[in-house]
Amino acid sequence: MTALAALIRRDIRIALRVGGGALIGVLFFLTVVVLMPFAVGPDLALLTRLGPAILWLGALLASLLTLDRLFMADHEDGSLDLIVMGRVPLELACAGKALAHWLAAGLPLVVATPVLGLLLNLDLLATAAVALTLLAGTPALTFTGMIGAALAVTLHRGGLLLAVLVLPLSIPVLIFGVAASEAAIAGPLSFGAPFSILCALSLVSFVVGPFAAAASLRHGLD
Amino acid sequence: MRLLASSLTCVRGGREVFSGLSFELAAGQLLAVTGRNGSGKTSLLRLIAGLLPQAAGSLALEGGDAELTLGEQAHYLGHRDALKPALSVLENLTFWRDFLGGEAFDAPESLAAVGLTHAAHLPAAYLSAGQRRRLSLARLLTVRRPVWLLDEPTNALDTSGQDMVAGLMREHLARGGLIVAATHAPLGLAARELRIGGAP
């Protein structure tokens, strides 16, 4: 347990230091969302209608942006060899790394959402709904994205491959995340149904992600 | 404790790197693996560590912990130093101590043993190649493992550093440890030699 905690602590610490990448995701998210009103124009009703989708797209792209470093950095400096050899089961180590990545790069997106909601003319309830769906849905993005990161680890410049691999997997999360937010804002569907599916997607990814990532890491190390 | 390997074969990317490699190593013995560049010294170490699949042959640590794999009872010191430039020297070392789960030696004591006490709070990004090597050697001291797999341990080290490595290895052997080291330079210790790939 101390071993796993040490791994999570180290990854968060690196992410928060200069050049670590935690801030890059949030800044990207901020940039995408801030640019959107300038592109769409000053139609407030339209912005409100697009708001949840814009926030979700921004969060999806921002979480992809830093994901390729999840295993790549450890692979390049040789740490990954020692993690694979270590007594902590690799599945657990993968889950720990994904959790650390989400805490450092996913959670800040959720925290930034209320501020960005103002720019998209979302009221308090709508902003809260989007933030809640992001809180439930971004872990699924990290944990499924981890599979792609593990597959791309031995390839140089694997970032593009990662995006191609991971985007199809994240489409269900996007659909139900936006559906739940819009249901909370306008109806007529109930908020509960799409939100439950979103939570289910996250739970499934918690189980499948670490196992798939560990299997592909074991296979890919050569 | 004995490390037994019989007719090991390693295949990488469809090409046979070496085949039919057998050796036996008892506690307190050092095996120096030599051979041309590309003959498969690193592959052999990674295969023992469990980082490469065995195409054929068997590998066992007699008298080791039956619950653990060979890799889990071994230290692997590779070409790459497994250091994070953003973390300080001490943070790097304490992380590996906690992750590998041992406290044979306190982190500051290990740093003193490899001559890095003065740099403990420096980010690892500022270390020279030799200092990085010393820091990854310190990892072997903080956590006790019976088998050491060393890939060119004296790389980038100055003369005093090479003497230090020889001293650390001598202590490990005296405690009943086993060392498999891939090397070009003489290590300064009595060693059995395993030559891969025939004469140069």
Interface residues (C-beta under 8 A of the other chain):
Chain A: T2 A3 A5 A6 L7 R9 R10 R13 I14 R17 V18 G19 G20 E76 D77 G78 S79 D81 L82 I83 V84 M85 G86 R87 V88 L221 D222
Chain B: R12 G13 R46 A49 G50 L51 L52 L68 G71 E72 A74 Y76 G78 H79 R80 D81 A82 L83 K84 A86 L87 E91 T94 F95 W96 D98 F99 L100 G101
